[in-house]
């Protein structure tokens, strides 16, 4: 039986490579002060980041090489790109401190991915995320810039939130706070599927009505829900099951 012209692994790795390409495009647009497009390419990179895992599982090509390539891609798209975006769009005005704080997204993101690679024992099985996932951090930053960067600056009161948000996101990435993985519909009951589908429709409608601004608050809510849930578990003495994830 002849071998296919294009291997399954090549297809999955190509999708991952598109993640890297989008990260590069984001950096390129940021260097040209086109921050809206830079933010959009970070979001597109996150879409490819989701697709590469789906493609790998569908084609049964999950491998250690793919895990490493995925993490390297994420350092570019969700570490370097949002760090540079924050610096050029806002933090540059604070000089050396602006450089240092902007770099947190890259440095702590890299640390988070390194921990993920070390912790991952069974690459085909992922549970909940230990620490804030780096794509979630990057998307939040991208949505902040996309929604509230107007007339050459980040509008008030959101400009006052930029640096504190960067610090919080960076710390959360290397924290032990658990964030739930996306629910798999095939494992859900019919009523749960209807509920999730309804939530998605409502989110899409609100996104259209608010020109996308609601998405920033949705992602912010997800982030702070993880913190609140962690505090609740600490108070009640409950424990999460073991899990990992980038």
N, C-alpha and C positions, 0 to 999 in steps of 0.2 A: 504493500500500500504506500503510495507516494506521500511525502510530507507536504503540508500546506505551504504556499509561497510565503505567507505571513504567519508567524507563530502567535499563539494566544498571548504569551508574555509580552511580545512586541506591541500588541494592541493596548494592553493595560498600561504598559510603561509610556506609550505615546500620550495617553490621556493624562498621566502624571506629568509628563513633560510640558503639556499645555498649561498646567498649573504654574510651572517655572516661568514659562513665556509670559503669562499674564502678570506675574510678579515683576518681571523685567519691564514690561510695558507700563506698569504702575510707576516704577521708579523713573522711567523715561519721561512720562507725563508730569510727574512731580518736579523734575529738574527743569521743565518748561513752564512751571507755575500753572499748569492745567490740572488743578486739584480735583475737580469733578470727575474727569476721566480717570485720574489716578485712583480715586475711590472706587469707581465702577470696575476697574480691572482687578482690584482686590476682591471684590464680590464675585466676579466671574471666576477668579482663581479658586475661590471657595466652592463654587459649583463643580469645577473640574476635580477638586479634592474629594468631593463626595462621589462623583462619578467613577473615579479610578478604583475605589473600593468596591463599588457595585459591579463594575466590569470584571475586576479580578475574581470576585466570588462567582459571578455567572459563568466565567470561562474556566474556573477552578485553576487559577494561576497564581494564587497567593504564595508569596515567597519572601525569604529574608531580604533578597535584593530589592524587591518591591517596597518593603517596609523602610529600608534605608533610603531609597530614592525618594519616597514620599516625604520622609522627614527632612531631607535636604531641600526638597521643593518648598516645604512649609517655612523653613528658615528664611528663604528668599521672599516668598509671597506674603507671609503672615508675621514675619519678624522685621526684615530689612525694609520692605515696602512701607508698612504703616509707620515705622520709626522715622523714615525719611519724610514721609508725608506730614507727620505732626511737626517735625522740625521746620520744614519749609513753609508750612501754612500758618504756624503760630509761634512755636518755641524759639525760633531764631532770635527773637527780640530779647531773650534773656541771656544771650551770650553763651559762656561755658556751661552754665547751669542748664540752659535749654538743650545743649548737646547731650549732656549727661542724662537728663531725664528722658529725652526722646529715645536714647539708646536702650533704656530699660526694656522696651517692648521687644527689641532684638535679643538682648542678652538673656533676659528671663525666659523668653520664648525658646531660645536655644537650650537653656538648662532644662526646661520642661520637656522638650523633645528628646533630649539625651536620657532623661529619667524614664520616659516612655519606652525607648528602645531597650534599656536595661531591664525594665520590669516585664516586658512582653516575653512570656515563655511560650505561649501557644498563639501563633500569629493568626490563626483562623478564628480565634474566639476573643471577642472584646466585650467587657462588661461596661459598667459606668466609668466615667472619667475621673481620675484622681487629679484634682486641680482644674482650673479653668482651661478648656481646650483652646489652643492657640488660634484656630480659625475663628472661634467665637469672639476672642479679643480683637482680632484684626477687623472683622466685619463691623463690630461696634464702633471702632475708630473710623472706618470707612463711611459708615452711615452718619456719624457725627459731622464729618467734613462735607459729605454729599448734601446733607439736609440743611446745614446751618452756616456754611461758608458762602457769604454773599457780599458783593461789592468790595472784594479785596480783603475781607476779614471774617473771622468767626463772630457771628452776632451775639450780643448779650441776651440772656445771662449765660449762654453756653460757653463763651470764651473763658469764663471764670472756672468752668468745670474741667477744662482740658487737662491741665497738669495733674490735678488730683485724680482724675479718671485714669490717666496713664499709669500713675503709681499704683492705684488699686488693682487695675488689670494685671500689672506686672507681678505684684505680690500674689494675687489669686492663682496665676499660672503655676507657681511653684509651691502653692499651699497643698494641704491634705484635704481640702474641701471637695466633696464629691458632686459631680454634675452628671445628670442622667443622660444616657445615650438616646438617640432618636428611637421612638417606638417602632417595632416592626409590625406592619399591618397583618402579615400572615399569622402572627401569633396572637392577634386580638380577636375578641368576640365581635359579633356583628354590630351590637349597640355601641361598642367602643370605636369601631371603624366609622360609624355614622357621626359620632361625637367629634372625632379627630377631623373628619372631612368637613364638618360644619365649622369648626374652628378655623380651618384653612380658608374656607370661603369668606368668613367674616374678616379674617386678616387681610385677604386680598382686596376686599371691598374698602376697608379702612385705609389700605395702602394707596389705592387709587384716589380716594377722597382727600387724603392729606398730602398727596404728591410724594409719598414715600417716607414722610417724616415720622409716621407712627412706628415704622420698623425700628428706629433707634430706641424708642421707649420700650418696645417689645423685647428687644435684646437686652436692654438695661434691666428690665424686670426679671428676665431669666437669670442674669448674673446675680442680682441681689436676692433672688429667691433661693439660690444655692447657699448664700451666706446665712440667710434666716433659717433654712432647713438644718444647716450644720449646727447652728446655735441651739436649735430645738432638740436635736439629737444629743448634744452635749448635756443639756439640762435634764433630759429624760433618761439618759444613760443608754439609749438605744445605739446599735451599731449598724453600719452599712455592711453589705456583703462585699467581699473582695472584688475589685474590678480594676481596669486600667484603660488607657486610651490617651490619645494625643491631644 
